[in-house]
Amino acid sequence: MRRRCSAAPSPGENRCQFGRAAAVEVAAEMFTNDKRQAERTGRHGTPRAQYLQELVTEFQNTTNEESKERIVANLANFAYDPYNYAFLRQLNVLELFLDCITEPNEKLIEFGISGICNSCVDPENAAMIIQCGGIPLVIQCLSSSDGSTVTYALGALYYLCNSSSKKEILKPEVIEVIRRYSASGSLNVIFSNLANAFLDKHVNN
C-alpha cells in the first residue's frame, strides 16, 4: 500500500557528510546537472523525471518479486545523485522505499533502506522521511540479519537524527543496539565505524 504523507516541515541546517554519501562533497562533478543531463539524454532520449516515473509505474504494475528487486535497486542508485532529489519527492519514491522496508522480502528491505540512506543526506528528503513515519522502520532494520541492511540503517539514522527526531531515535533501547555495534570492533569494522560516528555526533557530544 502506498504511504501518504502530509507536507514535510522545512529542513534543518544540519547537513553532514560521511560514509558512502561522502562522495557528494569529494567529487561533485560526478553528479548530474541540467546541462550534463541534456548532453547524456540527447535530443531523443528520455528525460530523467519521465524515466523515474516509468520505473515507479513498472514497480506498481508488476507482481514479479525479482522485477521489484531490480526496480528498487535501480531507484536506490538514482537516490545517490542530488540531481534526482526533487524527482524522488515528486514521484513519491521515498514513500516507495519505506513501503519496501515493510515487505517480507529481504532484498526489497535491503534496497529500500539503501534508497533511504542514499537520499536522506538531503535535509528536505530527511524531513519527508520523518514526516512519513520512517524512523521506526529504519530502526527495525538495525535488527536485520543482513549486514548491508544494518549498514544502511546506521547510515540513515546518522542523517535522520536532528532536533525534531532525536526524541524518537535516541531511546535507550536504540542507543544500546548502536553501542553493541560500536563495540563489535574487529568483528565488523564497518558496523563499528558507523556506530561510533553516530554516537560521537548525537550521543557523546
Salt bridges, closest charged atoms under 4 A:
GLU58 OE2 - ARG70 NH2 2.69
ASP99 OD1 - ARG3 NE 3.39
GLU110 OE1 - LYS107 NZ 3.33
ASP122 OD1 - ARG15 NH1 3.87
ASP122 OD2 - ARG89 NH1 3.26
GLU124 OE1 - ARG89 NH2 3.48
GLU176 OE2 - ARG180 NH1 3.53
